[in-house]
Amino acid sequence: MVDNVNQIRQKLINYRRDFHEFPEMGWTEYRTASVVANELERFGYEVIVGERAANSGSRMGVPHQEILLEHEKRAIENGADPEWVNKMAGGQTTVIGRLKLDKPGPVIALRFDMDALPINENKSIKHFPVQKKFNSSYEGLMHACGHDGHVAIGLGVAEIISHQQELLGGEIRLLFQPAEEGTRGAKSIVDAGWLNGVDYFFSAHIGFQSKKLGEVVATVGGFYATTKMDVTFYGIASHAGQKPEQGKNALLAAAAATLHLHSITRHSDGVTRINVGNLYGGTGRNIIADTASLSLETRGESTELNEFMKTEAIRIIENTAKLYDVSVKWEIVGEAPGAKSNEELIPLIQKEITKMQSVKSVIPYMDFNASDDVVYMLNEVQKYGGMGTYMLFGSPLPAGHHQVLFDFNEEVLGIGVEAFVRLILASQKWQKLGNKPNVIIQAESTTKQ
């Protein structure tokens, strides 16, 4: 196993650096997705894209058509396969790789997110991607969360598993997901049926609370339910000096709403969050602003707590519009409930991961304290008796997630590949556990001496 991973180590790094240099936001990952599709096809997978891969009506926050067309063109100019881009037209950038085996066995699904963030990457020479000349080629876009590494890990798993088919039965589904940022993409894959009949589901994230290379967290909980909203206030423009009384100030309404949103009472039942991430409005200093828009998110430690925050946010938005005598439209552009990993998988995961020479410790459980729409997949698998887990692959981080100096240690790529491959192979032998197995979970980590 170690030899297999070592043989593709440089390829994993090359994948990661290529994806990092050409970051693409949700539903515009044409170049990334075309590389994934080509590689999966080369490895012998059935490759599914378009409406079969993701239900169009379940996608959230899809950009306008003219934006999609611009990104299609840019992707092709930067090396995307035009045939795949054509099949992905309209932002259908989900890629499913399916391997149907000749022998009976479990259905196993893995998810890898692909999208980047609207962040200007730091250009300092102290930044490792700048040193190695693979920093972002696109102004205002950056892989600042590790998804470039996730895609590289997914392709590494795909290649190694393609050579292990004599050891496998059942079906392997590799789900390369667009638009995780903003929790916009996973539901469309679920609604297209790709989690149906899944016995074991695995996904993971580089970093977050796990910042030690060689550390693996077996199961993650503490997912915050979340809602993402775009809001636009509509007023009446007027000359600010001559006829201010004839104007209806949309910018003032949006600014007031922003302040009131951040003062929503917190809840005694658990953690809640709210953030207005941007606020735009107006056209000039001497013009009463007739439009203003803001983007916000709510989060809650549970689905119910997030629902409280969302309801309060909508109430404030609508009543602030009334107060300033303007109109308002709001739209939910991303949303995800809460979820939990199957903790009964912990002993099985520990047993496999501790065999890895590159792993120094396995932490049984850790709270995520963030949001990820992988929860749709976990919930769907668990609803029908399957089991799933979301893991963390530890890495030192020179800066936190969603920051301009974000980076990770590329040695984690091999760790991620080997961990997933071991779990795929081991799950062939696992017997399905009951809904309430009598499993004792160790509170402390398993650490190699």
C-alpha positions in Angstrom: 0.0 0.0 0.0 2.8 2.4 1.0 4.6 1.6 -2.2 1.5 2.3 -4.3 1.1 5.8 -2.7 4.8 6.6 -3.0 4.7 5.8 -6.7 2.1 8.6 -7.3 3.4 11.0 -4.6 4.7 13.5 -7.2 1.6 13.2 -9.3 -0.5 14.1 -6.3 1.6 17.2 -5.8 1.3 18.1 -9.5 -2.4 17.7 -9.4 -2.7 19.9 -6.3 -0.5 22.7 -7.7 -2.3 22.7 -11.1 -5.7 23.0 -9.4 -4.3 25.7 -7.1 -3.0 27.8 -10.0 -6.4 27.8 -11.7 -9.0 28.2 -9.0 -12.7 28.2 -9.9 -15.7 29.1 -7.8 -18.8 27.0 -7.3 -20.6 25.9 -10.5 -17.8 27.3 -12.7 -15.2 24.5 -12.0 -15.0 23.7 -15.7 -11.3 23.3 -16.0 -11.0 21.4 -12.7 -13.9 19.1 -13.6 -12.6 18.4 -17.1 -9.3 17.3 -15.7 -11.1 15.1 -13.2 -13.3 13.6 -15.9 -10.3 12.9 -18.2 -8.3 11.2 -15.5 -11.2 9.1 -14.3 -11.9 7.9 -17.8 -8.2 7.1 -18.2 -8.4 5.0 -15.0 -11.3 3.0 -16.4 -14.2 4.5 -14.5 -17.6 5.2 -16.0 -17.8 9.0 -15.9 -21.1 10.7 -15.4 -21.7 14.5 -15.8 -24.6 16.8 -16.5 -28.2 16.2 -15.3 -27.5 12.6 -14.4 -24.7 13.7 -12.0 -26.6 16.5 -10.3 -30.2 17.5 -10.2 -30.4 20.9 -11.8 -33.4 22.1 -9.8 -31.7 21.3 -6.5 -28.6 23.4 -7.2 -28.4 26.6 -5.2 -26.7 29.9 -6.0 -25.9 29.1 -9.6 -24.4 32.2 -11.3 -26.1 34.0 -14.2 -25.7 32.5 -17.7 -23.4 35.2 -18.9 -21.0 34.5 -16.0 -21.1 30.8 -16.7 -20.3 31.4 -20.4 -17.3 33.6 -19.4 -15.9 30.9 -17.2 -16.5 28.2 -19.8 -14.4 30.3 -22.3 -11.6 31.0 -19.7 -11.5 27.3 -18.7 -10.9 26.2 -22.3 -8.3 28.9 -22.8 -6.4 27.5 -19.8 -6.4 23.9 -20.9 -9.9 22.5 -20.2 -11.1 19.8 -22.6 -13.8 21.5 -24.8 -15.8 18.2 -25.1 -16.2 17.9 -21.4 -16.9 21.6 -20.9 -19.7 21.3 -23.5 -21.2 18.4 -21.6 -21.0 20.6 -18.4 -22.6 23.7 -19.9 -24.8 25.7 -17.7 -22.7 25.1 -14.6 -23.2 21.3 -14.5 -19.7 20.8 -13.1 -20.4 17.7 -10.9 -18.3 14.7 -11.9 -19.2 11.1 -10.8 -16.7 8.3 -11.3 -18.4 4.9 -10.9 -16.6 1.5 -10.7 -19.0 -1.5 -10.9 -17.2 -4.7 -9.7 -17.9 -8.2 -10.8 -18.2 -9.6 -7.3 -20.9 -8.8 -4.8 -20.0 -6.4 -2.1 -20.9 -3.1 -0.4 -21.7 0.2 -2.2 -19.1 2.7 -1.1 -19.2 6.4 -1.9 -16.5 9.1 -1.3 -16.9 12.8 -1.7 -14.3 15.4 -2.8 -15.1 19.1 -3.1 -13.6 21.2 -5.9 -14.4 24.9 -5.6 -12.3 27.9 -4.6 -13.0 31.2 -2.8 -13.3 34.9 -3.8 -10.0 35.8 -2.2 -6.9 37.6 -3.5 -4.0 35.3 -2.8 -1.0 36.9 -1.0 1.9 37.5 -3.5 4.6 37.6 -0.8 7.7 35.4 -1.5 7.2 33.9 2.0 4.0 32.2 0.6 4.9 28.7 -0.5 2.8 28.7 -3.7 4.6 31.9 -4.7 8.0 30.3 -4.0 7.1 27.3 -6.2 5.3 29.4 -8.8 1.8 27.8 -8.6 0.0 30.7 -6.9 -3.4 31.7 -8.3 -3.5 32.9 -11.9 -6.8 34.6 -11.4 -7.2 37.9 -9.6 -9.7 37.6 -6.8 -9.9 33.8 -6.7 -7.9 31.4 -4.5 -7.9 27.9 -3.1 -7.9 29.1 0.5 -9.6 26.1 2.1 -7.7 23.0 0.8 -10.1 21.8 -1.9 -7.3 21.7 -4.4 -5.8 19.1 -2.1 -9.1 17.2 -1.8 -9.4 16.8 -5.6 -5.8 15.6 -5.8 -6.5 13.0 -3.1 -9.7 11.9 -4.9 -7.7 11.3 -8.1 -5.0 9.4 -6.2 -7.7 7.2 -4.7 -9.2 6.7 -8.1 -5.9 5.5 -9.6 -4.9 3.1 -6.8 -8.4 1.6 -6.5 -8.5 1.0 -10.3 -5.5 -1.3 -9.9 -7.1 -3.2 -6.9 -10.3 -4.4 -8.5 -9.5 -8.1 -7.9 -9.8 -7.3 -4.1 -13.1 -5.4 -4.5 -16.8 -6.2 -4.9 -19.9 -4.1 -5.1 -19.6 -0.6 -6.4 -17.4 2.4 -5.8 -18.7 5.9 -6.4 -16.4 8.9 -6.4 -18.3 12.1 -6.1 -16.4 15.2 -7.2 -18.7 18.0 -5.9 -18.9 21.6 -7.0 -20.0 24.6 -4.8 -19.3 23.3 -1.3 -18.5 26.9 -0.3 -21.9 28.5 0.5 -23.3 24.9 1.0 -24.8 24.9 -2.5 -23.8 21.7 -4.2 -24.2 18.5 -2.3 -28.0 18.4 -2.2 -28.2 18.3 -6.0 -26.0 15.1 -6.0 -28.2 13.6 -3.3 -31.3 14.4 -5.3 -29.8 12.8 -8.4 -29.7 9.5 -6.4 -26.0 9.0 -6.0 -26.3 8.3 -2.2 -29.0 5.7 -2.8 -28.1 2.3 -1.5 -24.7 3.4 -0.1 -23.4 1.2 2.7 -20.4 3.2 3.6 -19.7 6.9 2.9 -16.4 8.7 3.5 -15.3 12.3 3.2 -12.6 14.4 4.8 -11.1 17.8 5.1 -7.5 18.9 5.3 -6.6 20.9 8.5 -9.2 22.8 10.5 -8.8 21.8 14.1 -6.3 19.1 13.2 -3.0 20.9 12.6 -0.4 18.2 13.1 1.0 16.3 10.1 0.4 12.6 10.7 -2.7 13.1 12.8 -6.1 11.8 11.6 -9.5 12.4 13.1 -11.7 9.4 12.6 -15.1 11.1 13.0 -16.2 14.7 13.0 -19.4 16.1 14.6 -20.5 19.5 15.6 -21.6 20.5 12.1 -23.3 23.9 12.2 -26.5 24.0 10.3 -26.5 27.1 8.0 -28.4 29.3 5.6 -26.9 31.7 3.0 -29.0 34.6 1.8 -28.7 37.3 -0.8 -30.8 40.4 -0.1 -31.5 43.5 -2.3 -33.3 46.7 -1.1 -35.0 48.8 -3.8 -35.7 52.5 -3.2 -36.0 55.7 -5.3 -33.0 57.7 -6.6 -33.0 61.5 -6.2 -30.6 64.4 -6.1 -29.2 64.5 -2.6 -28.9 68.2 -2.5 -31.8 69.5 -4.5 -34.6 67.0 -3.7 -33.5 64.6 -1.0 -37.1 64.3 0.3 -38.1 62.6 -3.0 -35.6 59.8 -2.5 -36.0 56.5 -0.8 -32.6 55.4 0.5 -32.0 51.7 -0.1 -28.4 52.0 1.1 -29.5 53.4 4.5 -32.0 50.5 4.8 -29.3 47.9 4.0 -26.9 49.5 6.4 -29.5 49.6 9.2 -30.5 46.0 8.5 -26.8 45.0 8.8 -26.5 46.5 12.2 -29.8 44.9 13.4 -28.9 41.5 12.0 -25.7 41.4 14.1 -27.8 42.2 17.2 -30.1 39.2 17.0 -30.4 37.7 20.5 -28.3 34.5 20.9 -30.1 31.4 22.0 -29.9 29.6 25.3 -30.1 26.1 23.7 -26.7 26.4 21.9 -24.3 28.1 19.7 -25.6 30.5 17.0 -23.8 32.7 14.4 -24.6 35.4 11.9 -22.4 37.4 9.5 -23.1 40.0 6.8 -20.1 39.3 4.5 -20.6 42.2 2.1 -22.7 45.3 1.5 -22.9 47.2 -1.8 -25.1 50.1 -2.8 -25.4 53.5 -4.5 -23.9 55.1 -7.5 -22.5 58.5 -6.3 -22.1 60.7 -3.3 -24.8 63.1 -4.4 -27.4 60.5 -5.3 -29.9 58.9 -3.0 -29.2 55.2 -3.5 -32.0 53.4 -5.2 -30.5 49.9 -4.7 -28.3 48.2 -2.1 -27.5 44.5 -1.6 -26.0 42.4 1.1 -24.9 38.8 1.5 -25.3 37.1 4.8 -25.2 33.7 6.5 -26.7 32.3 9.7 -25.5 29.2 11.5 -26.7 27.2 14.4 -25.4 24.3 16.5 -28.5 22.4 15.4 -30.9 22.7 12.5 -33.5 24.1 15.0 -31.1 26.8 16.2 -30.2 27.8 12.6 -33.9 28.0 11.8 -34.3 30.5 14.7 -31.5 32.6 13.3 -32.9 32.5 9.8 -36.4 33.4 10.9 -35.1 36.3 12.9 -33.0 37.5 10.0 -35.9 37.5 7.6 -38.1 39.3 10.1 -35.5 42.0 10.5 -34.8 42.4 6.8 -38.5 42.7 5.9 -39.3 45.1 8.8 -36.3 47.3 8.1 -37.5 47.7 4.6 -40.9 48.9 5.9 -39.2 51.3 8.3 -37.3 53.0 5.5 -40.2 52.8 3.1 -38.4 50.7 0.5 -39.0 47.3 -0.9 -36.9 44.2 -0.5 -36.3 40.8 -2.1 -34.3 38.0 -0.4 -33.2 34.7 -1.7 -31.8 31.6 0.0 -28.7 30.7 -2.1 -27.3 28.0 0.1 -28.4 25.9 3.0 -27.4 22.8 5.0 -28.8 21.0 8.1 -26.9 19.5 11.0 -25.5 16.0 10.9 -23.3 13.5 12.8 -20.8 11.0 11.7 -21.3 7.3 12.7 -19.2 7.0 15.9 -19.7 3.2 15.8 -17.2 3.3 12.9 -14.4 4.7 15.1 -12.9 1.3 16.2 -12.9 0.0 12.6 -11.3 3.2 11.3 -8.7 3.3 14.1 -7.7 -0.3 13.4 -7.0 0.5 9.7 -5.4 3.9 10.0 -3.0 3.0 12.8 -1.4 0.5 10.3 -0.1 3.5 8.3 3.5 4.3 8.8 2.8 8.0 8.0 0.2 8.3 10.8 1.3 9.2 14.3 -2.0 9.4 16.0 -5.7 8.8 15.4 -8.1 11.0 17.3 -11.5 9.2 17.7 -13.7 12.3 17.6 -13.6 16.1 17.2 -16.2 18.8 16.8 -16.0 20.7 13.5 -17.6 23.9 14.6 -18.2 25.0 11.0 -20.5 24.0 8.2 -20.2 21.7 5.2 -22.9 20.5 2.9 -21.5 17.0 3.1 -24.2 16.7 5.8 -26.8 16.1 3.1 -24.9 13.0 2.1 -24.3 11.8 5.6 -27.9 12.2 6.5 -29.1 10.4 3.3 -26.8 7.4 3.8 -27.8 7.1 7.4 -31.5 7.4 6.6 -31.5 4.1 4.8 -29.2 2.2 7.2 -25.8 3.0 5.8 -23.0 4.5 7.8 -20.7 7.4 7.1 -18.0 9.5 8.5 -16.3 12.9 7.9 -12.6 12.8 8.8 -9.8 15.4 9.2 -6.3 14.9 7.8 -4.0 17.0 10.0 -1.6 19.5 8.5 0.3 22.6 9.8 -1.3 25.7 8.4 0.7 29.0 8.0 -2.6 30.8 8.1 -6.2 29.7 8.8 -8.8 28.7 6.3 -10.3 31.4 4.1 -7.2 33.6 4.6 -4.8 35.0 1.9 -1.8 33.0 3.2 -3.6 29.7 3.5 -1.5 26.7 2.6 -0.9 23.1 3.8 1.9 20.6 3.9 1.7 18.6 0.7 2.7 15.4 2.5 -0.9 15.2 3.7 -2.0 14.3 0.2 -0.4 10.8 0.4 -1.8 10.3 3.9 -5.3 11.1 2.7 -5.0 8.7 -0.3 -3.7 5.8 1.8 -6.3 6.4 4.5 -9.2 6.3 2.0 -7.9 3.3 0.1 -7.4 1.3 3.3 -11.0 2.1 4.4 -12.4 1.1 1.0 -10.5 -2.2 1.1 -11.4 -2.8 4.8 -15.1 -2.1 4.3 -15.2 -5.0 1.9 -14.8 -7.2 5.0 -16.9 -5.2 7.5 -20.3 -6.6 8.3 -23.0 -4.1 8.6 -23.5 -3.0 12.1 -26.9 -2.5 13.7 -28.5 0.9 14.3 -27.5 0.8 18.0 -24.4 -1.4 18.2 -22.9 -2.0 21.7 -19.6 -0.4 20.9 -17.4 1.3 23.5 -15.8 4.4 22.2 -12.4 5.3 23.6 -12.2 8.9 24.8 -8.5 9.4 24.3 -6.6 9.3 21.0 -4.7 6.3 19.8 -1.1 7.4 19.6 1.9 5.5 18.3 4.9 5.4 20.6 
